[in-house]
Amino acid sequence: MKKSLGYPLSVIAEDMGEPLPRIKRITTTAAADQMIAAALRNQTGAPAAPQPPTRVTGE
């Protein structure tokens, strides 16, 4: 059976024959990865990228 988008990861892992402890570990790891990615996207106060020096002419 082929499943893709729209199915929870736990359902896909179960259909693949994974045991319950491994399904829990897989889903917990996936959730943690999503939380870390969201936290990194929402960081504020990061230093600005360095700008090239301004060239002054005519002095």
Secondary structure, 3 states (H helix, E strand, C coil): CCCCCCCCHHHHHHHCCCCHHHHHHHHHHHHHHHHHHHHHHCCCCCCCCCCCCCCCCCC
